[in-house]
Amino acid sequence: MGLRLSAAECEEILAGDRLPAFQDFLATHGLYVFTLNGFPYGAFHGPRVKAEVFAPDWREQARVDYTLLLIQILQKLLPPGLEGSISTAPLSYKPWITLPPEEAMGRIARNLAVLTHRLLEVRSQSGNYIHLDLEPEPDGLLETCGELAAFFEQWLLPLGGRWLADRAGLSPAGAREALLEHIQVCLDTCHLAVAYEDPAAALQKLAATGIRVGKLQVTSGWQVPLPGDQALRKEIGRQLARFSRSPYLHQVRGRKDNGSLSRYRDLFEALPHLPAAPDREWRIHYHVPLFVEKYGALTSTHEETRAVLRLLAQHHFTRHLEIETYTWEHLPVELKDDLVDFLEQEYLWTLEALAATS
C-alpha cells in the first residue's frame, strides 16, 4: 500500500509508540508500505486546497523538514530489501517564482542535495534504498518532462552536485550518480495527457539525461471534444460545471486545430471562455475513476493511460505503480459507488489494461 501523510500526521505517527503499533497492524493484516505521497504538505481533503497544494515549495525549509520526516517513517515501514519511493511537488507553483531564477533554483538544488545526502546516510546505515520522485504537473514549476530534464541539467546536477560532493566527500561523477539514483521522477499519466506530452518522447528525454522513473501514478483525466455548434458547447459547459466546484486545482489545456495549446489555471476560470474558445479539445486535470471512460459528452484520457502501460510492458521503466484517484468525494452521485467496490473496479481496470499489453 501507499500512504499519504501530512506534516502534522508525520509528527503524530512518530510520537510515542504509534509507529511500532502501526507496524504491528500492518504485519497482522499482511500489508506492507512501499511508497509515500509527499506532495501535499497539509490537509488535502479540506474545503479549499487549490494552488496551496504546492506550499511550502522546495525553496523553503519546511518542505525539507517534512520530507525528512517522510524518509524517517518509510525507513521503518519498508520491508528489508525492498525499494522505497516518496513522490513530491514539482518544486513550486509556476506563478509564485518571481525571484531571479538563479536565486530560486540555487536554493532548490541545494535543498534536494541535502535530501540526497540524507538518503545516502539511510542507505549506508540500514541498507534501505529510498528515492525522492519529483512529480511534474500542469502549472507546476516542472510542468513537463522537458522542463524536468532542463532543471537537472542546468541546476540540480551542477549546483546540487557541487554541494553534495563537498558534504559527502564524493567525486563530481559520484555526486552526479548519487543525485540521479536518489532524485527521480514520478510520472502521472493524467498529467502527461493534460500537458499533451507524447509518453514515448517523454521517456526518451528522461533517459537521455539519465533521469529514472521512480514511480508511475496510474490516473485518467477528462478529455472533451469541443464542437463548433454553440448549443452543444453550452451542454458541455453544463456538464463540466458539475466538476468545477471541487476544492482541488483542475488545470485545463486546450488544443487548437494547428496543434498549439491554450492554458487555463482552473476549470472554473476556463468555463466562461468556452463559447468563444478557439480550441477543438480540452483536457482537464481532474482525476476521474479509471473505469469511467465516458460520461455524457465527456470522455477520459484512458487511451493515453493505456499507451503508457504499453510502454511500461515494453521497457520496464519502473517497478512502482500507484492508483491515485482522490476525487471520489466530489464526483456526481451517479458516478459514485461503495468505496470498496470503487477501489476494486480501479484495480480490475488496471490489471486488465496491464494484461492486454502482454
C-alpha positions in Angstrom: 0.0 0.0 0.0 0.9 3.7 -0.4 0.3 6.3 2.2 -0.5 10.0 2.1 0.8 11.6 5.3 0.6 15.4 6.0 3.3 17.0 8.0 1.1 17.0 11.1 0.3 13.3 10.6 4.0 12.6 10.3 4.6 14.1 13.7 1.7 12.2 15.2 2.8 8.8 13.9 6.3 9.4 15.2 5.1 10.3 18.7 5.2 7.7 21.5 4.7 4.1 20.3 2.4 4.8 17.4 4.8 3.8 14.7 5.6 0.4 16.2 1.9 -0.1 16.8 1.2 0.7 13.1 4.0 -1.7 12.1 2.2 -4.4 14.2 -1.1 -3.6 12.5 0.5 -3.9 9.0 2.0 -7.3 9.9 -1.2 -8.6 11.4 -3.1 -7.8 8.2 -0.4 -8.9 5.8 0.2 -5.4 4.5 3.4 -3.5 3.7 4.1 0.1 2.7 6.5 0.7 -0.3 5.6 4.3 -1.3 4.5 7.6 0.3 2.8 10.6 -1.3 4.7 13.6 0.0 3.2 16.2 -2.4 0.5 17.8 -0.2 2.1 19.2 2.9 -1.1 20.0 4.8 -4.7 18.8 4.9 -5.8 17.6 1.5 -9.4 16.7 1.9 -10.5 20.1 3.2 -12.9 22.8 2.0 -10.3 24.5 -0.3 -6.9 23.3 -1.5 -6.3 24.8 -4.9 -2.7 26.2 -5.5 -1.9 25.8 -1.8 -1.2 22.1 -2.5 2.2 23.4 -3.8 3.0 25.1 -0.4 5.5 25.1 1.1 7.6 24.7 -2.0 11.2 23.4 -2.4 12.7 26.8 -1.6 11.5 26.5 2.0 13.0 24.7 4.9 9.5 23.5 6.0 9.4 21.3 2.8 12.8 19.9 3.6 11.9 19.1 7.2 8.6 17.5 6.1 10.3 15.2 3.6 13.0 14.2 6.2 10.1 13.0 8.4 8.7 11.0 5.5 12.1 9.4 5.0 12.2 8.5 8.7 8.8 6.9 8.5 9.3 5.0 5.3 12.7 3.7 6.5 10.9 2.0 9.4 7.9 0.7 7.4 9.8 -0.6 4.3 10.4 -4.3 4.3 14.1 -5.4 4.2 15.5 -5.4 0.7 12.5 -3.5 -0.9 13.0 -0.3 -2.8 11.0 2.7 -1.4 9.7 5.8 -3.1 8.4 9.2 -2.0 6.7 11.4 -4.5 6.9 15.2 -4.1 5.8 18.5 -5.6 7.3 19.8 -8.9 9.5 22.2 -7.0 6.9 25.1 -6.8 3.8 26.6 -8.5 5.0 28.5 -11.6 3.2 31.8 -10.9 5.0 32.0 -7.5 8.5 32.2 -8.9 9.1 36.0 -9.1 12.7 35.9 -7.8 15.6 35.8 -10.3 15.7 32.1 -11.4 19.3 31.8 -10.2 18.3 32.5 -6.6 15.3 30.3 -6.5 16.8 27.4 -8.5 20.1 27.6 -6.5 18.1 27.2 -3.2 16.0 24.4 -4.6 19.0 22.5 -5.9 20.8 22.7 -2.6 17.7 21.5 -0.7 17.4 18.5 -2.9 21.1 17.8 -2.4 20.5 17.9 1.3 17.8 15.3 0.9 20.1 13.2 -1.2 22.8 13.3 1.4 20.3 12.0 4.0 19.1 9.2 1.7 22.7 8.2 1.2 23.1 8.0 5.0 19.9 5.9 5.3 21.2 3.5 2.7 24.6 3.2 4.4 23.1 2.7 7.8 20.2 0.4 7.1 20.5 -0.8 3.6 17.2 0.8 2.7 17.2 2.3 -0.8 14.7 5.1 -1.0 14.4 7.7 -3.7 12.5 11.1 -3.9 10.4 11.4 -7.1 9.6 14.9 -8.5 6.1 14.9 -9.9 5.6 17.2 -13.0 2.1 18.8 -13.1 0.4 21.4 -15.3 1.4 24.9 -14.0 4.0 23.4 -11.6 7.4 24.8 -11.9 8.2 21.5 -13.5 5.3 21.0 -15.9 6.7 18.6 -18.4 9.5 16.0 -18.7 11.3 18.5 -20.9 11.3 21.1 -18.1 12.4 18.4 -15.6 15.3 17.4 -17.8 16.3 21.1 -18.1 16.2 21.5 -14.3 18.5 18.5 -13.8 21.0 19.6 -16.5 21.1 23.4 -15.6 20.6 23.4 -11.9 20.4 20.1 -9.9 23.4 18.2 -11.3 25.9 21.1 -11.4 24.8 23.1 -8.3 23.5 20.3 -6.2 26.3 18.1 -7.3 29.0 20.5 -6.1 27.3 20.8 -2.7 26.9 17.0 -2.4 30.4 16.3 -3.4 31.8 18.7 -0.8 29.4 17.4 2.0 29.6 13.7 1.3 33.2 13.5 0.1 32.3 12.3 -3.3 33.9 12.9 -6.7 31.9 15.0 -9.1 31.0 11.9 -11.0 30.0 10.1 -7.8 27.8 13.1 -6.7 26.1 13.1 -10.1 25.3 9.4 -9.9 24.1 9.8 -6.3 21.7 12.5 -7.4 20.4 10.5 -10.3 19.9 7.5 -8.1 18.0 9.3 -5.3 16.2 12.1 -7.1 13.9 10.6 -9.7 10.6 11.4 -11.4 7.0 10.4 -10.5 5.1 10.1 -13.8 1.3 10.7 -13.5 -0.5 9.5 -16.6 -3.2 12.2 -16.2 -0.6 14.9 -16.0 1.2 13.6 -19.1 -2.1 13.6 -21.0 -3.2 17.1 -19.9 0.2 18.5 -20.9 -0.2 16.8 -24.3 3.2 15.1 -23.8 3.9 12.2 -26.0 4.8 9.5 -23.5 7.4 7.7 -25.6 9.2 11.0 -26.4 9.0 12.0 -22.7 10.7 8.7 -21.6 13.4 9.2 -24.3 14.1 12.7 -23.0 14.4 11.5 -19.4 16.7 8.6 -20.4 18.9 10.9 -22.4 19.5 12.9 -19.2 19.9 9.8 -17.1 16.7 10.5 -15.1 15.0 7.4 -13.8 11.2 6.9 -13.3 10.8 6.1 -9.6 7.0 5.8 -9.6 4.1 5.7 -12.1 0.7 7.0 -11.0 -2.0 5.3 -13.0 -4.7 8.0 -13.5 -7.0 9.5 -16.0 -8.4 13.0 -16.6 -11.3 14.5 -18.6 -10.9 14.8 -22.4 -13.6 16.9 -24.0 -14.0 17.4 -27.8 -15.3 20.9 -28.5 -17.7 21.1 -31.5 -18.4 24.3 -33.3 -22.1 24.2 -32.5 -22.9 26.6 -29.7 -25.8 24.6 -28.4 -23.5 21.6 -28.0 -20.9 23.7 -26.3 -23.4 25.0 -23.9 -24.4 21.5 -22.9 -20.7 20.5 -22.5 -20.3 23.6 -20.2 -23.3 22.5 -18.1 -21.8 19.0 -17.7 -18.3 20.4 -16.8 -19.8 22.8 -14.3 -20.6 19.9 -12.1 -16.8 19.3 -11.7 -15.8 22.9 -11.3 -16.7 23.3 -7.6 -14.2 20.8 -6.3 -11.6 22.1 -3.7 -8.8 20.9 -5.9 -6.9 22.7 -8.7 -8.1 21.5 -12.1 -5.9 23.0 -14.7 -7.1 22.9 -18.3 -5.2 22.7 -21.6 -7.0 23.3 -24.9 -5.6 22.2 -28.3 -6.4 24.2 -31.4 -6.5 22.9 -35.0 -2.9 24.0 -35.6 -1.8 22.0 -32.5 -1.0 25.0 -30.3 -2.2 24.9 -26.7 -4.4 27.3 -24.7 -3.7 27.4 -20.9 -6.3 27.9 -18.2 -5.3 27.8 -14.5 -8.5 26.2 -13.3 -11.7 24.7 -14.7 -14.0 27.3 -13.2 -11.8 30.0 -14.8 -11.9 28.2 -18.2 -15.7 27.7 -18.4 -16.5 31.4 -19.2 -14.2 31.1 -22.2 -15.9 28.0 -23.6 -18.4 29.7 -26.0 -15.7 31.6 -27.9 -12.6 29.3 -27.2 -10.7 28.6 -30.5 -9.9 25.1 -29.1 -11.1 21.9 -30.6 -10.4 19.9 -27.4 -9.9 20.4 -23.7 -8.0 18.1 -21.4 -8.6 18.7 -17.7 -6.6 17.8 -14.6 -9.4 16.1 -12.8 -8.6 12.6 -11.6 -11.6 10.6 -12.8 -12.1 6.9 -12.0 -10.0 4.7 -14.3 -13.0 2.6 -15.3 -15.2 5.7 -16.2 -14.2 6.1 -19.8 -17.2 8.2 -20.8 -19.7 10.4 -19.0 -22.3 12.2 -21.1 -20.4 14.3 -23.6 -17.1 13.9 -21.7 -14.6 11.2 -22.3 -11.5 10.3 -20.2 -7.8 10.2 -21.2 -7.9 6.4 -20.7 -6.3 5.7 -24.1 -3.3 7.8 -23.1 -3.1 5.8 -19.8 -3.2 2.6 -21.8 -0.4 3.9 -24.0 1.9 4.5 -21.0 1.1 1.0 -19.7 2.1 -0.5 -23.1 5.4 1.4 -22.9 5.9 0.0 -19.4 5.4 -3.5 -20.7 8.0 -2.9 -23.4 10.7 -1.1 -21.4 10.1 -1.9 -17.7 11.0 1.7 -16.8 9.7 1.5 -13.2 8.7 -1.1 -10.6 6.3 1.2 -8.6 2.8 1.7 -9.7 0.1 3.5 -7.7 -3.5 4.2 -8.5 -4.4 7.7 -7.4 -8.0 8.8 -7.8 -8.6 11.2 -4.9 -11.7 13.0 -6.1 -14.2 10.3 -5.1 -16.0 12.6 -2.5 -16.7 15.2 -5.2 -17.9 13.0 -8.0 -21.6 13.3 -9.1 -23.7 10.8 -7.2 -24.3 8.6 -10.3 -20.5 8.1 -10.6 -20.1 7.1 -7.0 -20.3 3.5 -5.7 -19.5 1.9 -2.4 -15.9 2.9 -1.8 -14.5 -0.7 -1.6 -16.3 -1.6 -4.8 -14.9 1.6 -6.4 -11.4 0.6 -5.4 -11.9 -3.0 -6.7 -13.0 -1.6 -10.1 -10.0 0.6 -10.3 -7.7 -2.4 -9.6 -9.5 -4.6 -12.1 -9.3 -1.9 -14.8 -5.6 -1.6 -14.2 -4.9 -5.3 -14.1 -6.9 -5.8 -17.3 -5.0 -3.0 -19.0 -1.7 -4.5 -18.0 -2.8 -7.9 -19.1 -3.7 -6.5 -22.5 0.0 -5.5 -23.0 1.4 -9.0 -22.7 
